[in-house]
Amino acid sequence: MAKKRNRLIAAAQAKQDNGKEANSELDRIRAQVLKGPEEPTKRLNLQIPVSLHTAFKLQATKDGRSMSDIAMELIQGYLNK
């Protein structure tokens, strides 16, 4: 929970700095924090090429997001189609 709180604070600061772009990130983090206790998690291990992992990690870092959050978003999108 402390990690989410820190992300919420960082997003609030980014909102002051970046305006509109940070609003969606702040809203997303706020929704995660406010949704209550998290569902238990399960580890998923994937075998991917090193170059793909490196590119994924670099892009996630540039976007200020975790690889896990992005992967969960992509999986949810796949399930919703």
VEXDREN-308872 format. One line per 2 residues: number of its first residue (from 1); for each residue x, y, z of C-alpha. Coordinates in steps of 0.001 Angstrom, whole numbers. Layout:
N
NUM	X,Y,Z  ...
***
This chain:
81
1	0,0,0  2916,2348,685
3	4097,1882,-2906  680,2945,-4217
5	630,5911,-1845  4043,6994,-3147
7	2827,6632,-6741  -250,8716,-5903
9	1950,11465,-4449  4242,11339,-7495
11	1258,11544,-9831  -131,14513,-7927
13	3221,16268,-8305  3322,15393,-12004
15	-186,16828,-12365  1077,20167,-11163
17	4031,19917,-13548  2422,18393,-16650
19	-1235,19294,-16431  -3622,17277,-18570
21	-1384,14239,-19239  -925,13602,-15536
23	-4684,13753,-14873  -5307,10332,-16398
25	-2386,8804,-14492  -3589,10381,-11254
27	-7133,9113,-11861  -5839,5603,-12630
29	-3718,5469,-9477  -6493,6966,-7345
31	-8891,4263,-8599  -6376,1569,-7671
33	-5845,2997,-4199  -9545,3496,-3518
35	-10722,108,-4749  -9914,-1421,-1378
37	-8029,-4549,-470  -6310,-6114,-3416
39	-7137,-9511,-4747  -4415,-12093,-4056
41	-1931,-12348,-6900  -398,-15220,-8813
43	3050,-15164,-10435  3264,-15567,-14222
45	6667,-16403,-15686  7274,-15868,-19387
47	10181,-16780,-21602  10826,-13829,-23933
49	13903,-12714,-25888  16326,-10537,-23956
51	15971,-7743,-26524  12181,-7682,-26083
53	12532,-7617,-22283  15053,-4781,-22484
55	12883,-2720,-24831  9811,-3356,-22655
57	11621,-2356,-19471  13062,802,-21054
59	9673,1914,-22389  7926,1177,-19083
61	10569,3208,-17251  10199,6111,-19701
63	6434,5996,-19141  6870,5852,-15358
65	4954,2563,-15150  5736,-913,-13957
67	6070,-3796,-16356  3522,-5709,-14271
69	916,-2946,-14564  1387,-2787,-18330
71	1228,-6580,-18704  -1964,-6748,-16624
73	-3509,-3966,-18736  -2630,-5823,-21943
75	-4005,-9129,-20637  -7220,-7435,-19519
77	-7581,-5859,-22963  -7108,-9264,-24562
79	-9781,-10774,-22305  -12227,-7923,-23014
81	-12190,-8353,-26814
***
